[in-house]
Amino acid sequence: MPKTVNIHEAKTHLSRLIRRVQSGEEIVIARGGKPVARLVGVEPTTTRALGRDRDRFTVPDDFNEPLEPSILAEFER
């Protein structure tokens, strides 16, 4: 059963509550004894492998050159 705290306690002890959530606990935040929010952990994101797409794309030599007027005009529409 999740622990229930009132809003004042949640504001005062947010860091402590977040540590509890990180360890897998769920916290319910209540106003006037009625639940209004749930504090839960976030699933860890996968880390990206650097260099995974190496040699799959080549930056063209004219990459930093100004765009043609016709292409620039499309951005202005």
BAGUTI-917499 format. One line per field, with one value per atom (N, C-alpha, C): atom name; x, y, z. Coordinates in nm, 3 decimals, always signed. Each point is the difference from the previous one (the first is absolute). Layout:
at	c(CA;...) .
east	c(X;...) .
north	c(Y;...) .
up	c(Z;...) .
This chain:
at	c(N;CA;C;N;CA;C;N;CA;C;N;CA;C;N;CA;C;N;CA;C;N;CA;C;N;CA;C;N;CA;C;N;CA;C;N;CA;C;N;CA;C;N;CA;C;N;CA;C;N;CA;C;N;CA;C;N;CA;C;N;CA;C;N;CA;C;N;CA;C;N;CA;C;N;CA;C;N;CA;C;N;CA;C;N;CA;C;N;CA;C;N;CA;C;N;CA;C;N;CA;C;N;CA;C;N;CA;C;N;CA;C;N;CA;C;N;CA;C;N;CA;C;N;CA;C;N;CA;C;N;CA;C;N;CA;C;N;CA;C;N;CA;C;N;CA;C;N;CA;C;N;CA;C;N;CA;C;N;CA;C;N;CA;C;N;CA;C;N;CA;C;N;CA;C;N;CA;C;N;CA;C;N;CA;C;N;CA;C;N;CA;C;N;CA;C;N;CA;C;N;CA;C;N;CA;C;N;CA;C;N;CA;C;N;CA;C;N;CA;C;N;CA;C;N;CA;C;N;CA;C;N;CA;C;N;CA;C;N;CA;C;N;CA;C;N;CA;C;N;CA;C;N;CA;C;N;CA;C;N;CA;C;N;CA;C;N;CA;C) .
east	c(+0.085;-0.085;+0.090;-0.027;+0.085;-0.016;+0.108;-0.004;-0.072;-0.084;-0.072;+0.055;+0.030;+0.048;-0.084;-0.010;-0.073;+0.093;-0.055;+0.077;+0.111;-0.029;+0.103;+0.118;-0.027;+0.107;+0.078;-0.071;+0.067;+0.095;-0.044;+0.086;+0.120;-0.024;+0.106;+0.104;-0.043;+0.089;+0.013;-0.005;+0.002;+0.124;+0.117;+0.123;-0.007;-0.048;-0.012;-0.101;-0.112;-0.101;+0.053;+0.078;+0.057;+0.096;+0.079;+0.089;-0.081;-0.113;-0.085;-0.057;-0.041;-0.054;+0.108;+0.123;+0.108;+0.026;-0.032;+0.020;-0.121;-0.097;-0.111;-0.133;-0.003;-0.123;-0.088;-0.128;-0.095;-0.057;-0.006;-0.050;-0.126;-0.105;-0.123;-0.003;-0.026;-0.009;-0.148;-0.040;-0.142;-0.020;-0.117;-0.044;-0.129;+0.003;-0.119;-0.036;+0.101;-0.024;-0.043;-0.018;-0.040;+0.119;+0.030;+0.113;-0.016;+0.106;-0.004;+0.114;+0.106;+0.114;+0.074;+0.077;+0.078;+0.144;+0.094;+0.141;+0.058;+0.043;+0.053;+0.133;+0.079;+0.129;-0.018;+0.104;+0.003;+0.090;-0.043;+0.083;+0.128;+0.114;+0.125;+0.001;+0.053;+0.009;+0.123;-0.006;+0.117;+0.105;+0.123;+0.107;+0.029;+0.035;+0.031;+0.145;+0.024;+0.136;+0.062;+0.104;+0.066;+0.071;-0.011;+0.067;-0.074;-0.120;-0.076;-0.026;-0.018;-0.030;+0.122;+0.117;+0.122;+0.006;+0.039;+0.016;-0.132;-0.113;-0.128;-0.047;+0.069;-0.038;+0.127;+0.005;+0.113;-0.053;+0.064;-0.040;+0.051;-0.091;+0.044;+0.094;+0.087;+0.097;-0.070;-0.117;-0.070;-0.100;+0.016;-0.094;-0.023;+0.105;-0.010;-0.024;-0.017;-0.024;-0.143;-0.023;-0.137;-0.092;-0.126;-0.098;-0.036;-0.045;-0.045;-0.123;-0.017;-0.116;-0.134;-0.014;-0.128;-0.029;+0.103;-0.019;-0.028;+0.073;-0.024;-0.144;-0.052;-0.135;-0.102;+0.028;-0.093;-0.010;+0.108;-0.003;-0.079;-0.010;-0.068;-0.150;-0.048;-0.143;-0.078) .
north	c(-0.117;+0.117;+0.124;+0.095;+0.119;+0.090;+0.068;+0.096;+0.126;+0.057;+0.123;+0.114;+0.113;+0.118;+0.119;+0.101;+0.119;+0.092;+0.100;+0.087;+0.071;+0.048;+0.070;-0.092;-0.122;-0.096;-0.031;-0.012;-0.029;+0.113;+0.126;+0.114;+0.007;-0.028;+0.010;-0.110;-0.119;-0.117;-0.060;+0.084;-0.053;-0.084;+0.047;-0.077;-0.138;-0.006;-0.127;-0.091;+0.056;-0.080;-0.051;+0.081;-0.044;-0.116;+0.004;-0.114;-0.128;+0.014;-0.118;-0.051;+0.091;-0.039;-0.069;+0.052;-0.062;-0.143;-0.031;-0.136;-0.089;+0.054;-0.082;+0.027;+0.088;+0.030;+0.096;-0.004;+0.093;+0.089;+0.131;+0.096;+0.065;+0.008;+0.069;+0.133;+0.107;+0.134;+0.036;+0.044;+0.028;+0.145;+0.050;+0.133;-0.022;+0.041;-0.019;-0.146;-0.086;-0.143;-0.074;+0.073;-0.065;-0.006;-0.117;-0.014;+0.088;+0.073;+0.086;-0.028;-0.066;-0.027;-0.123;-0.057;-0.118;+0.024;-0.020;+0.017;-0.139;-0.026;-0.132;+0.018;-0.104;+0.003;-0.005;+0.043;-0.001;-0.114;-0.073;-0.107;+0.058;-0.059;+0.053;-0.009;+0.103;+0.000;-0.078;-0.055;-0.071;+0.102;-0.035;+0.090;-0.021;+0.108;-0.008;-0.040;-0.085;-0.042;+0.102;+0.068;+0.099;-0.067;+0.062;-0.050;-0.113;-0.029;-0.111;+0.022;+0.125;+0.029;+0.051;-0.022;+0.045;-0.059;+0.084;-0.037;-0.026;+0.034;-0.017;+0.130;+0.110;+0.130;+0.083;+0.071;+0.089;+0.142;+0.091;+0.140;+0.058;+0.057;+0.056;+0.119;+0.021;+0.111;+0.135;+0.014;+0.129;+0.014;-0.077;-0.001;+0.139;+0.079;+0.131;+0.113;-0.031;+0.103;+0.052;+0.127;+0.053;-0.081;-0.007;-0.071;+0.081;-0.069;+0.067;+0.085;+0.113;+0.087;-0.073;-0.092;-0.071;-0.086;-0.059;-0.082;+0.090;+0.111;+0.096;+0.053;+0.023;+0.051;-0.096;-0.129;-0.101;+0.013;+0.043;+0.019;+0.123;+0.096;+0.125;-0.009;-0.108;-0.011;-0.023) .
up	c(+0.000;+0.000;+0.000;-0.089;-0.007;+0.122;+0.033;+0.111;-0.047;+0.084;-0.032;+0.085;-0.066;+0.071;-0.045;+0.087;-0.041;-0.080;-0.063;-0.088;+0.077;+0.119;+0.080;+0.027;+0.040;+0.026;-0.127;-0.112;-0.128;-0.037;+0.018;-0.031;+0.094;+0.126;+0.100;-0.015;-0.037;-0.003;-0.140;-0.103;-0.137;-0.028;+0.040;-0.026;+0.065;+0.121;+0.070;-0.071;-0.043;-0.070;-0.133;-0.069;-0.128;+0.022;+0.106;+0.029;+0.021;+0.070;+0.022;-0.132;-0.086;-0.131;-0.083;+0.006;-0.075;+0.045;+0.124;+0.048;-0.029;-0.076;-0.044;+0.068;+0.098;+0.072;-0.080;+0.024;-0.061;+0.110;-0.027;+0.098;-0.057;+0.080;-0.040;+0.074;-0.074;+0.059;+0.010;+0.120;+0.025;+0.041;-0.033;+0.045;+0.078;+0.123;+0.083;+0.018;+0.000;+0.017;-0.125;-0.112;-0.125;-0.096;-0.053;-0.092;-0.124;-0.035;-0.119;-0.097;+0.047;-0.088;+0.050;-0.092;+0.035;-0.044;+0.089;-0.028;-0.022;-0.123;-0.035;-0.072;-0.001;-0.068;-0.151;-0.067;-0.146;-0.044;-0.100;-0.053;-0.056;+0.030;-0.054;-0.153;-0.061;-0.145;-0.043;-0.117;-0.051;-0.042;+0.018;-0.041;-0.147;-0.065;-0.142;-0.017;-0.096;-0.031;-0.094;+0.047;-0.082;-0.118;-0.115;-0.119;-0.071;+0.044;-0.058;-0.148;-0.042;-0.141;-0.078;+0.056;-0.067;-0.142;-0.093;-0.141;-0.071;+0.061;-0.066;-0.064;+0.030;-0.053;-0.018;-0.110;-0.027;-0.010;+0.073;-0.005;-0.131;-0.081;-0.128;+0.019;-0.098;+0.007;+0.008;-0.062;-0.001;+0.115;+0.105;+0.111;+0.060;+0.014;+0.063;-0.099;-0.124;-0.101;+0.013;-0.040;+0.003;-0.091;+0.038;-0.082;-0.123;-0.100;-0.123;+0.034;-0.071;+0.027;-0.009;-0.092;-0.014;+0.123;+0.058;+0.121;+0.120;+0.009;+0.109;-0.003;-0.118;-0.014;+0.058;-0.007;+0.057;+0.152;+0.065;+0.145;+0.039;-0.090;+0.028;-0.018;-0.060;-0.026;+0.125) .
